[in-house]
Amino acid sequence: MNRIVEKEHFSQNVVKLVVEAPAIARSRRPGHFVIVRACEHGERIPLTIADADVAAVTVTLVVQNVGVSTAKICALEVGDSLTDLV
């Protein structure tokens, strides 16, 4: 599980999430993306890595709420965890 450490609303339907992901933060390259699931039986959503902080071992994701799965991801709060981030 990957814990959300920061959340910021860019608009009503667009959210920035900063998520703990040590291995991804260290190995990511420009253009890479991750597969995210909000819950155990949730849909797998590909998201581009917007930024990463190797020192804080976090990655930044920007999520637009356009469907059921992205709504679940956008509803998560700081301290909650994503089921998968690979």
Secondary structure, 3 states (H helix, E strand, C coil): CEEEEEEEECCCCEEEEEEECHHHHHHCCCCCEEEEECCCCCCCEEEEEEEEECCCCEEEEEEECCCHHHHHHHHCCCCCEECEEC
